[in-house]
Amino acid sequence: MFAVRRALGDWACLEDVLADLGKRELVDGRAVKDTLDSLIREGGAASLQDAAYRFCRYEPGIHVVLSGTGNLGHLKENVDSLARPPLPAEAAARLRGLLVRVDDISGD
């Protein structure tokens, strides 16, 4: 389980998560950040949270994406993201390749 808005609430949170993963030699943090930045800048995703929900929603083998919040606006954004089409295929494949070694992260 991954707390999307806590761990990916903004670019600073993302950088902290990537720094930790980089220290453990699990990801190339710069490549992940650049891929997400490009995805958002080019209109493939509306936000970090949108990218995360859509990546998980369409990832083979994931059958349930949990979304919990006490904020009605966040709930609407989460539902909207989960209802949107998959991320562009090239970006999803790139993220999949960059994140392939990550299997133990949490948003805490």
Buried (B, 14 or more C-beta within 10 A) or exposed (E): EBBBBEBBBEEEBBEEBBEBBBEEEBBBBEBBBEBBEEBBEEEBBBBBBBBBBBBBBBBEEEEEBEBEEEEEEBEEBBEEBBEBEEBBEEBBEBBEEBBEEBEEBEBE
